[in-house]
Amino acid sequence: MTAAKTSQTNQQNNSGALFPYIVIPVCFVITFLLFKFIFGDPSHFVDNDNTKDPLPGDYIGTIYKGGYVVPVLQGLLLIVIVFVIERFITLRKAGGSGNVDNFVKGIRGMLDRNDISGAISACDKQKGSIANVVRAGLEKYAEMEKVGSGMEKDQKVLAIQKEVEEATTLELPMLEKNLNILATIASVATLLGLFGTVLGMIKAFAALATAGAPDSTALATGISEALINTALGIGTSALAIIFYNFFTSRIDSMTYRIDEAGYSLTQTFASRNH
């Protein structure tokens, strides 16, 4: 790839690296503020007192009774939503402006006609990660055709393959960026939900252990805390797993198309220069 393209890709990777360090703390701050001032608003509770039971049918107050593990789980849920949106936008840009399958087929047709300039123009029109890799290979393809007899055919083919591999190596990190965050949250959310469940059950059994009649309010609060944390933990984890697998599948599909286009380049060059 050219130095300008490499520099641009590095700048995008550096700016993208800061994104999680900004988003994650902001998400936790937002959810803690929401938990304290919205979910904990006295209007959702009996006698306008958030230390008492929530009003009948008031789910906001019920969620508040889940305890202080809840805003952590809400923060993780918000992080999942933000990174899912970010990955959708990134992968949409990486796919380019047109249909990827039609683009790859078009490139193969142009290579069969030896229309290298037309193929490069198609890459400029398509844009995206796949087009960037194919364009790098096409530029090397054109360069190798001009070399003449100064290099063996096998060396030229290897040079094209190497260029495609280097371009792919630069593009793949952008496609896979932040997926590790979704994978981590998929595990951590379940464990935090279980932790909140255990805390809630401890409170519930503590209420049952009191002498005389059990404290029904403390018992209900403990059970609510257990169930709310369980629901939030499982829900957040499920959402992270679903989208992690979805994005991984999309990236594998794009990688396959990149490999397909690179293979077409080398095979066409080899067949035309035998």
N, C-alpha and C positions, 0 to 999 in steps of 0.2 A: 504494500500500500504506500501511497505517497506520504511524505512527511507531514503535509497539511492535514490529511485524513487521520493519520495517527495522532497528531496533536489534538485534533478536535475530539477524537474518541476518548483520549486520556482526560481531557477537560470535562467531558460528560461524565466519565466514571468518577472523577474527583468530586464533582458537584453532587452526584448521586450518593456518594459515600456519606455526605453530611446529612442527608435526608432523614435516616433513622434516628440520629442523635438529636434532631430537632423535634421530630414527630412524636417519638415515644414519651419524653417528659411532658410535652404539651397535652397529649391524650390523658395521661394520669392526672395532671392538674385540672383539666376540664371535668373529668369524672368525679374527682374528689369534691370539687365545687358544686357540681350537680347533686351529688349525694348529700352534702351538708345543707345546701340552701333550697333545693327543689324537693328531693325525696324526704328530707328531714323537716320540711316546713310544718309548723304546728297545726296548720289547717287540715292536715290529713289524719289527725289523731283525736282521740276522745279528749274532751275538755281542752282542746288546743295545747296539748302537752305531748311532745314526741317521746316521752318516757313511758307513756301509756299505750294501750292497744290502738292499732289503726282503726279508722272508721270502717264499718261493714262494707265490703265491696271495693274499698280503696286500695288498689294494687300498688300504688306509689308508696303509700305508708307501709304496706306489707313488705315491699322490697327493702325499705329502710331498716326494717326489723331484722334483716339478714345479717346485720353486723358490719364491722369494718373490713371484712374480707371482700364484701360486695363491691365497693368502689374499685378495688384492685382488679377484680374480675371484669367489671364494666370497662376499666381502662384497657384490659387485654382485648375485650370485644371490639372496642373502638379502634384499637391498633390494627386488628384483623381487617376491619372494614376499610380503613384508610389504605392499607397495603394491597388489599384486593383491588380497590379502585386504581391505585398507582400501577399495579401490574397489568391491569386491563388496558390502561392508556399506553404503557410502554410497549406491550406486545402488539397492540393495534398499530402503533407507529413502526414497529419492527417489521410488520407484515407488508408495509408499503401502502400505496394508494389504490392498487388494483388487486384483482384475484391472483393469488400466488401461483396456483396451478397453471393458469393461463399464461402467466409471466414466464414460468420455467419452460413450458411448451414452446412459447414464442422464441425464447433464447435458443432452444435446440434447433428450431426451424431456421433461424438466422445463421446459426453456425453451419448447418448443412449447406446453406447458400454462400457461406464464407462472407457474410455481411457483418463484419466485426464492428464497424462504426454504427450500424443500425442497432446492434445488440447493446452497445455502450449507451446509445441514446435511450433505449428502452429501460436500461438500469437507472438512468438519470430521471426518467419519467416515473418509474415505479417507486424509487427511494426505499428506505427501510434497510434492515440488516441483511436480508437475503440479497437484495440488489447491490448493496455495498460489497459483499463477498464476491458476487458474480462479476461485478465491475472490475475489481482488483484482478481476478483471474483473466478477464478479457484483455486488460491492459498488458498483462504479462504475456498473454497469447500473442497479441499484436507485436510485442517487443521480440518474442522468440522467432516470429516469422521474418523479421527484418535482420536477424542475426546472420542468416545464411549458413554457410558450411563451416563457420567458426566453431560450432558445437555439435556434438552428436545428437541424434534425435532423442535418445533416451534421456540425455541431460536436459534437453529443452522441456520434455514432458515432466521430468522431476521438478524443474524450475517452476512450471505452472502449478503443479500439485502443491509445492511448498508455499507459493504465494497464496493459494486458496486456503491452505491450512493456517497460515499466519493471519489472514483476514478473519477467518472463522474464530481463531483464538482471541482476537480483539473484540469481536461482536458478542460471543457467548456470555462473558461475564455480565454484560448489560441485561441480557435476557434472563439470567438466573439470579440477578441481584435481589436481595430481600426475601427470597424463597425460604432461606434458613430461618428467618424470623417467624414465618407462618408455621414451619415445622416445629420450632421450639415452643411456640404458644400452644400448638396442638397437644403437646405433652404437659406443659406447665399448667395450663388452664384446668385440666382434669385433676391434677394433684392439688392445686389451690382450692378447687371446688370440694375435694375430699377433706382438705384441712378445715375449711369452713363448716363442712358437715359435722366433722368430729367435734369442733368447738360448740356447735349448736346442740348436739346430743349430750355433751357434758353438762351444759346448762339445763337441758330438759331433765336429765337424771338427777341433777342437784336439786331441782324443784320437787321431784318425786321423793327425794330422801329426807325432806323436812318433816319434823315431827308433826303429828296431827294431820289435818287436811292439807293436801299438796297445794302449793301456790299455782293456781290455774293460769295466771298471767305469765309467770316465769316459765311454766311448762309450755304454753303456747308460743312464747317468744323463742325458746330454745328449738322447738320443732320447726318454726318458721325459718329460723336462721339455717338450720340443717338443710331443709328442702330448697330454699332459695339459692344457697350456695351450690348445691348439687345441680340444680337446673342451669344456672349460669355457667358453671364449669363445663358441664357436658355439652351445652349448646355452643359455647365458644370453641371448644375443642373440635366438635363436629364440623363447624363452619370452616375452621382453619384447615382441617384434613381434606375436606371436599375441594376447596379452592387450590390447595397445594397440589393435589393430584391433577386437577384440571389444568393448571398452568404448566406442570411438568409434562403433561401430554401435549400441550400446545408447543412447547419448546422442542420436544422430541420430533414433532411433525415438521417444524421449521428447520431443524438440524438435518433431517432426512432430505428435505428439498435442497438445502445447501449442498449436501453431499452429492445429490443427483445432478445438480447443475455443474459442480466441479468435475464429476466423472464424465459428463458430456463434453466439457471443454477438453480434457486430456485425450479422450478417445477420438474426438473430431480432429484434434491436432495430429495425433499419431497416424490416423488414417489418411490425412492429406499430405503427410510428409514422410511417406514410406519410401 
